[in-house]
């Protein structure tokens, strides 16, 4: 048998396929979250709040409960399950969408305030994780403690990414320009990865956070009205198309667990 140090991690290996699916998942989180809070619960309509409920808060509660259930299953699982993992990622990015909208719009702290608050939460989560386990590398996620820190950090990063994406998109760049901006930042990180020896763990978390605002701006570009710089596509239909594409990619792209550094050369 293998001990936890020599076991595969319960998250996927970080490959090009991982990043492609992650970007699509964050885009689905934006269109899916907006479908519930804006289209279904009518938060952006003149009747918003008429029933005494805040659409962003209700959406956060719905997706938050779903995410908690999936995280519980993820932690209980004995090995990496790609369907469970990506379902949890989608749930986290969707709750990040509605939670960020609630913080920046309903609470009135705005995009700068929300982004700074959530950035502090990400840093606090990473610091607590590091002080507890001695590492924040995803290659070390083999037990419940590491997984809890992982999913808490991911949820904060997804929420931060939504606020950042909306902040940039509402500037002069717009949704399309915002997507290009964050795409360029991700390409710059890729250049640092291949051309320098910058800490790989730092680059991973920087890229992980930046994929979320890229997905947020892409999602808004697809479903926002023409007069706001979007393509005016149906949010539910865009969400369905993204969902189907993610499922196809999970089937086509080989899905394997990452390996703990201590597993190299270990006999099972």
Buried (B, 14 or more C-beta within 10 A) or exposed (E): EBEEEBBBBBBBBBBEBBBBBBBBBBBBBBBBBBBBBBBBBBBBEEEBEEEEBBBBBBBBBBBBEBBEEBBEEBBEEEEBBBEBBBBBBBBBBBBBBBBBBBBBBBBEBBBEBBBBBBBEBBEEBBEBBBEEBEBBBBBBBBBEEBBBBBBBBBBBBBBBBBBBBBBBBBEEBBBBBBBBBBBEBBEEBBEBBEEEEEEEBEBBBBBBBBBBBBBBBBBBBBBBEEEEBBBEBBBBEBBBBBBEBBEEBBEEBEBEBBBBEBBEEEEE
